[in-house]
Amino acid sequence: MPYKSFEEYSDETTDGITNQYKHIIEDLGEDTQREGLVKTPERAAKAMQFLTQGYDQDPVEILKGAMFEESYNEMVIVKDIELYSLCEHHILPFFGKAHIAYIPNGHIVGLSKLPRVVDVFARRLQVQERLTKQILDCINDTLKPQGVAVVIEASHMCMMMRGVQKQNSVTTTSGFRGQFQKIETRNEFLKLIGK
């Protein structure tokens, strides 16, 4: 399922979210009839729907739609996959990169599908730890490879622009299944992604 454009969100859900944003802006003390804010509640509603469209997408179907029988059984890595998500605690963005590897076990998957899986799970209210596990489990359970590895490095606006205000902090999470639980395989993957 491709991404929706802002124009595709024009239903009663958008109207409901728009009204909620209007109330929030008014509760902050702003005038929603001011020229610069008249369209803001609707734009914010459509932006929120776009940023959380992962709830409407099925990552398993994305992978199954591009699985191919292949005897290749060496490591396949897609690294530096950009990701953008929303922290579920403050609804502020976190962003960074995901690195994914798997060792096929009779099937490979179209390479573009791995970033799509990242996006499906990232386009939800998230915590980085769960995001890492969801990507890992989806690939592992669907492809049934000999092993799968996921590393995510991200900066969190909830730490950067509020709270502790640490602008240069980066959070790294990782998960490993199958052959990647062996230290030599894991180290090869980490070396190939520059870690």
C-alpha positions as CSV (number, residue, x, y, z in Angstrom):
1,M,0.0,0.0,0.0
2,P,1.6,3.3,-1.1
3,Y,1.8,6.4,1.1
4,K,-1.3,8.6,1.1
5,S,-0.9,12.3,0.2
6,F,-2.3,15.0,2.5
7,E,-5.2,15.5,0.0
8,E,-6.4,11.9,0.5
9,Y,-7.3,12.6,4.1
10,S,-10.8,14.2,3.7
11,D,-13.2,12.2,5.8
12,E,-15.0,12.5,9.1
13,T,-11.8,11.3,11.0
14,T,-9.9,14.3,9.6
15,D,-12.8,16.5,10.7
16,G,-12.7,15.1,14.2
17,I,-9.0,15.5,14.6
18,T,-9.2,19.0,13.1
19,N,-11.7,20.0,15.8
20,Q,-9.5,18.6,18.5
21,Y,-6.5,20.6,17.2
22,K,-8.6,23.7,17.1
23,H,-9.5,23.2,20.8
24,I,-5.9,22.6,21.7
25,I,-4.7,25.8,19.9
26,E,-7.5,27.8,21.6
27,D,-6.6,26.3,25.0
28,L,-3.0,27.5,24.5
29,G,-4.4,31.0,24.3
30,E,-4.3,31.5,20.5
31,D,-6.9,32.9,18.2
32,T,-7.8,30.1,15.7
33,Q,-9.4,32.8,13.4
34,R,-6.1,34.6,13.1
35,E,-5.0,34.5,9.4
36,G,-1.9,32.3,10.0
37,L,-3.9,29.8,12.1
38,V,-7.2,29.5,10.2
39,K,-6.1,26.4,8.3
40,T,-3.6,25.1,10.9
41,P,-6.0,22.6,12.7
42,E,-6.8,20.9,9.4
43,R,-3.2,20.8,8.3
44,A,-2.1,19.4,11.6
45,A,-4.9,16.8,11.4
46,K,-3.7,15.7,8.0
47,A,-0.1,15.7,9.1
48,M,-0.9,13.5,12.1
49,Q,-2.8,11.1,9.9
50,F,0.1,10.9,7.5
51,L,2.6,10.4,10.3
52,T,0.6,7.6,11.8
53,Q,-0.5,5.8,8.6
54,G,1.3,2.7,9.7
55,Y,-1.8,1.6,11.6
56,D,-3.5,1.1,8.2
57,Q,-0.7,-1.0,6.6
58,D,0.2,-4.6,6.9
59,P,4.0,-5.2,7.0
60,V,3.5,-9.0,6.6
61,E,1.6,-8.5,3.4
62,I,4.3,-6.1,2.1
63,L,7.0,-8.8,2.7
64,K,4.9,-11.7,1.3
65,G,4.2,-9.6,-1.8
66,A,7.8,-9.7,-2.8
67,M,9.2,-13.1,-1.6
68,F,11.1,-15.2,-4.1
69,E,12.6,-18.6,-3.9
70,E,16.4,-18.4,-4.1
71,S,19.2,-20.6,-2.9
72,Y,21.4,-17.6,-1.8
73,N,22.4,-18.2,1.9
74,E,24.8,-15.4,2.7
75,M,24.1,-12.2,4.6
76,V,21.9,-9.6,3.0
77,I,22.2,-6.1,4.5
78,V,20.2,-2.9,3.9
79,K,21.8,-0.2,6.0
80,D,21.2,3.5,6.7
81,I,17.4,3.3,6.2
82,E,16.0,6.7,7.2
83,L,13.2,6.5,9.8
84,Y,10.9,9.1,11.3
85,S,8.5,8.3,14.1
86,L,6.6,9.8,17.0
87,C,7.4,9.1,20.6
88,E,4.3,7.9,22.3
89,H,5.1,9.6,25.5
90,H,5.2,13.2,24.2
91,I,4.1,12.8,20.6
92,L,7.4,14.5,19.6
93,P,9.5,13.1,16.7
94,F,12.4,10.8,16.9
95,F,14.4,10.1,13.8
96,G,17.5,8.3,12.6
97,K,18.6,5.2,10.7
98,A,17.8,1.5,10.8
99,H,20.2,-1.2,9.7
100,I,18.8,-4.6,8.8
101,A,20.4,-7.9,7.9
102,Y,19.1,-11.4,7.2
103,I,20.5,-14.7,6.1
104,P,18.0,-16.3,3.6
105,N,16.7,-19.8,4.1
106,G,15.3,-20.6,0.7
107,H,13.6,-17.2,0.2
108,I,14.8,-13.7,-0.5
109,V,12.7,-10.5,-0.4
110,G,12.7,-7.5,-2.7
111,L,15.1,-5.1,-1.1
112,S,12.7,-2.1,-1.1
113,K,10.4,-4.1,1.2
114,L,12.7,-3.9,4.2
115,P,12.6,-0.1,4.3
116,R,8.8,-0.3,3.8
117,V,8.5,-2.5,6.9
118,V,10.5,0.0,8.8
119,D,8.2,2.8,7.7
120,V,5.0,0.8,8.6
121,F,6.1,0.3,12.2
122,A,7.7,3.8,12.5
123,R,4.5,5.5,11.3
124,R,2.8,4.8,14.6
125,L,3.1,6.1,18.1
126,Q,6.2,4.3,19.2
127,V,9.1,3.7,21.5
128,Q,12.4,2.8,19.9
129,E,12.7,-0.4,21.8
130,R,9.4,-1.7,20.5
131,L,10.0,-0.5,17.0
132,T,13.2,-2.5,16.9
133,K,11.5,-5.7,18.1
134,Q,8.5,-5.3,15.8
135,I,10.7,-4.9,12.7
136,L,12.9,-7.9,13.9
137,D,9.9,-10.2,14.6
138,C,8.1,-9.3,11.4
139,I,11.0,-10.2,9.2
140,N,11.9,-13.3,11.3
141,D,8.3,-14.7,11.4
142,T,7.5,-13.9,7.7
143,L,10.7,-14.8,5.9
144,K,11.8,-17.5,8.4
145,P,15.5,-16.8,7.6
146,Q,18.5,-18.4,9.1
147,G,18.9,-15.2,11.1
148,V,17.9,-11.6,11.2
149,A,19.5,-8.5,12.8
150,V,18.2,-5.0,13.4
151,V,20.0,-2.0,14.8
152,I,18.4,1.4,15.1
153,E,20.2,4.7,15.9
154,A,17.9,7.6,16.6
155,S,17.7,11.1,18.1
156,H,14.7,12.0,20.2
157,M,13.2,15.4,20.2
158,C,11.7,14.7,23.6
159,M,15.3,14.7,24.9
160,M,16.6,17.4,22.7
161,M,14.1,20.2,22.9
162,R,12.5,19.6,26.3
163,G,13.4,17.7,29.5
164,V,17.2,17.1,29.7
165,Q,17.8,19.1,26.4
166,K,20.7,17.0,25.3
167,Q,21.0,17.8,21.6
168,N,23.8,15.4,20.7
169,S,22.5,12.3,22.3
170,V,21.8,9.2,20.1
171,T,19.9,6.1,21.3
172,T,20.9,2.8,19.9
173,T,18.8,-0.3,20.1
174,S,19.4,-3.8,18.6
175,G,17.9,-7.2,18.2
176,F,19.2,-10.5,16.9
177,R,17.6,-13.8,16.0
178,G,19.0,-17.1,14.7
179,Q,22.5,-17.1,13.3
180,F,23.0,-13.5,14.5
181,Q,23.0,-14.7,18.1
182,K,26.4,-16.2,17.3
183,I,29.1,-13.7,18.2
184,E,31.1,-14.1,14.9
185,T,28.0,-13.5,12.7
186,R,26.9,-10.6,14.8
187,N,30.4,-9.1,14.7
188,E,30.5,-9.4,10.9
189,F,27.2,-7.6,10.6
190,L,28.3,-4.8,13.0
191,K,31.6,-4.4,11.1
192,L,29.8,-4.2,7.7
193,I,27.5,-1.4,9.0
194,G,30.4,0.4,10.5
195,K,29.8,-0.2,14.2
